[in-house]
Amino acid sequence: MSPLIENLLKIKATDHRKIQEEIQKNLEKLGYEVKLEKKIWAGREGKIDVFAQKDSFSVGLEVDHSQIRKKSIEKLN
């Protein structure tokens, strides 16, 4: 399993904001630049809870009802 997924599965928080902060800390330890509540455009304008980028690889995560749901987004602004 990748270090990225392993770290996400270790999150214990249940509060929406605390989940975001734990994700942010974990991703930053792996060398990602992380933004919370990032505005995006992926067929519609909106916000994504956690956006992380390292080199040319990017990850968008949405925290929904205290669960982490990985989002596949082709283009992020």
Backbone hydrogen bonds, N-H to C=O, Kabsch-Sander energy under -0.5 kcal/mol:
donor,donor_aa,acceptor,acceptor_aa,energy
6,E,2,S,-2.6
7,N,3,P,-2.3
8,L,4,L,-1.8
9,L,5,I,-2.1
10,K,6,E,-0.6
10,K,7,N,-0.8
11,I,8,L,-1.2
19,I,15,D,-2.6
20,Q,16,H,-1.9
21,E,17,R,-2.3
22,E,18,K,-2.5
23,I,19,I,-2.6
24,Q,20,Q,-2.7
25,K,21,E,-2.4
26,N,22,E,-2.5
27,L,23,I,-2.7
28,E,24,Q,-2.4
29,K,25,K,-1.9
30,L,26,N,-0.9
31,G,28,E,-1.5
32,Y,27,L,-2.3
33,E,53,Q,-2.9
34,V,32,Y,-0.6
35,K,51,F,-2.8
37,E,49,D,-2.2
38,K,48,I,-1.4
40,I,46,G,-2.8
42,A,44,R,-2.0
46,G,40,I,-1.8
48,I,38,K,-2.6
50,V,61,L,-2.4
51,F,35,K,-2.7
52,A,59,V,-2.7
53,Q,33,E,-2.2
54,K,57,F,-2.7
57,F,54,K,-2.3
59,V,52,A,-2.8
60,G,71,K,-0.6
61,L,50,V,-3.1
62,E,69,R,-2.0
64,D,62,E,-0.6
64,D,67,Q,-2.7
67,Q,64,D,-1.0
69,R,62,E,-2.2
69,R,67,Q,-0.5
71,K,60,G,-1.9
73,I,71,K,-0.7
